Amino acid sequence: MGSDLAARLHEILAPVVTRSGLYLEDVEVSGPARKRLVRVTVDLPDGPGGVGSDQLGEVSKVVSEALDDVDDALEGAYLLEVSTPGVSRPLTEARHFRRAEGRLVTIDTTEGSVTGRVVAVDPDTVHLSEEPAKGAPLRHAVPLSGITQGRIEVELRRAADHEEG
């Protein structure tokens, strides 16, 4: 029942989130019927950048209002959690890699893995720049169809910090 309810809520919330300038990544529903947890994950529609706290607060408000207006979808009390995917989100789609543009990522393929900075994403390919300890940067074109897993690498120092020394 939870997945049916989540799918129904996704249909209801997608246009509301889109009108707020965001993309509805996921809706999860868990817990007993009397006290459900509704977890809504939103993101920017595409490209690099982040969702600001003001924008997250505004979309939380409109999502809450939309859920309150739909009497037959959720009965009883529920706890609403609206958040962004965060850095730990698996990179599985071209859109995810475009969102990670400029970030350091590790991509696992059927032929091995490569770590580099996302410099561009075509419909079928992720382009990385690997910065070896010595020598010129190496360029990699990784077909999306061959990617088994992708993830953002957490950097304690930003890329700009590396350039400044």
C-alpha positions in Angstrom: 0.0 0.0 0.0 2.9 2.4 0.8 4.2 2.3 -2.8 0.7 2.9 -4.2 0.2 5.8 -1.9 3.7 7.1 -2.7 2.9 6.9 -6.4 -0.4 8.8 -5.9 1.3 11.5 -3.8 4.0 11.8 -6.5 1.3 12.5 -9.1 -0.2 15.1 -6.8 3.0 16.8 -5.8 5.0 16.8 -9.0 3.1 19.9 -10.5 3.3 21.7 -7.2 7.0 21.2 -6.9 7.5 22.1 -10.6 5.6 25.4 -10.1 8.1 26.2 -7.3 11.0 25.9 -9.8 12.2 22.5 -8.5 12.2 18.8 -9.6 10.4 16.2 -7.5 13.0 13.5 -7.1 11.1 11.1 -4.9 8.2 10.5 -2.5 8.4 7.8 0.2 5.7 6.9 2.7 6.4 4.8 5.8 5.0 4.0 9.2 1.5 3.0 10.4 -1.6 4.6 8.9 -2.2 6.7 12.0 1.2 8.3 12.0 2.8 8.1 8.6 6.1 9.7 7.6 6.0 11.3 4.2 9.5 12.0 2.9 9.6 14.3 -0.2 12.9 14.7 -2.0 13.3 17.8 -4.3 16.2 19.0 -6.4 17.0 21.6 -9.0 15.6 20.5 -12.4 19.0 20.4 -14.0 22.6 21.7 -14.0 25.0 22.6 -11.2 24.0 24.6 -8.1 22.1 23.9 -5.0 18.6 24.4 -3.5 18.8 27.3 -1.0 17.2 27.1 2.4 14.6 29.8 1.5 13.6 27.8 -1.6 13.4 24.6 0.4 11.2 26.4 3.0 8.9 27.7 0.4 8.5 24.3 -1.4 7.9 22.7 2.0 5.0 25.1 2.6 3.4 24.5 -0.8 3.8 20.7 -0.5 2.2 20.7 3.0 -0.7 22.8 1.6 -1.1 20.4 -1.3 -1.2 17.4 1.0 -3.7 19.1 3.3 -6.0 19.8 0.3 -6.1 16.2 -0.7 -8.4 14.5 1.9 -8.6 11.1 0.3 -4.8 10.6 -0.2 -3.7 10.8 3.4 -5.9 10.0 6.3 -5.0 10.8 9.8 -1.8 12.5 11.1 1.4 12.5 9.2 4.9 13.9 9.6 6.2 15.7 6.5 9.9 15.8 5.7 11.1 17.8 2.7 14.8 17.6 1.8 17.3 17.5 -1.0 19.1 14.3 -2.1 22.4 15.4 -0.6 25.9 14.5 -1.6 25.4 10.8 -0.8 22.9 10.3 -3.6 23.9 7.7 -6.1 24.4 9.2 -9.6 22.3 7.1 -11.9 20.9 9.4 -14.5 22.4 12.0 -16.9 20.5 14.7 -14.9 22.3 13.6 -11.7 25.7 14.0 -13.5 24.7 17.4 -14.9 23.8 18.4 -11.3 27.3 17.3 -10.3 29.1 19.4 -12.9 32.3 20.8 -11.5 32.3 18.2 -8.7 34.8 15.4 -8.1 33.1 12.0 -8.8 34.0 8.4 -8.9 32.4 6.3 -11.6 32.4 2.6 -11.6 31.9 0.8 -14.9 32.0 -2.8 -16.1 35.7 -2.1 -17.0 36.9 -0.5 -13.8 36.6 2.9 -12.1 37.7 6.4 -12.7 37.7 9.5 -10.5 37.6 13.0 -12.0 35.8 16.2 -12.1 32.6 16.4 -14.2 33.3 18.9 -17.0 30.3 18.1 -19.3 27.4 15.7 -19.8 26.0 14.8 -23.2 22.8 12.7 -23.6 24.9 9.5 -23.6 28.3 10.4 -22.1 29.8 11.8 -18.9 33.1 13.8 -19.6 35.6 13.8 -16.7 38.9 15.6 -16.2 41.3 13.5 -14.0 44.1 15.5 -12.4 47.0 13.2 -11.8 49.8 14.1 -9.3 52.1 14.9 -12.3 51.4 15.9 -15.8 48.5 17.3 -17.8 44.9 16.5 -16.8 43.5 13.3 -18.4 40.2 13.4 -20.2 37.7 10.6 -20.0 34.5 10.1 -21.9 32.4 7.5 -20.0 29.3 6.2 -21.7 26.2 6.4 -19.4 25.2 2.9 -20.5 28.4 1.4 -19.0 28.1 3.1 -15.6 27.3 0.7 -12.8 27.6 3.2 -10.0 28.5 6.9 -9.6 29.0 9.0 -6.5 30.2 12.4 -5.5 33.5 12.5 -3.6 33.4 14.7 -0.6 36.2 17.3 -0.8 37.4 19.0 2.3 38.9 21.7 0.2 37.0 23.2 -2.7 38.4 23.2 -6.2 39.1 27.0 -6.0 41.2 26.4 -2.9 43.5 24.0 -4.9 44.1 26.7 -7.5 45.0 29.3 -4.9 47.5 27.0 -3.3 
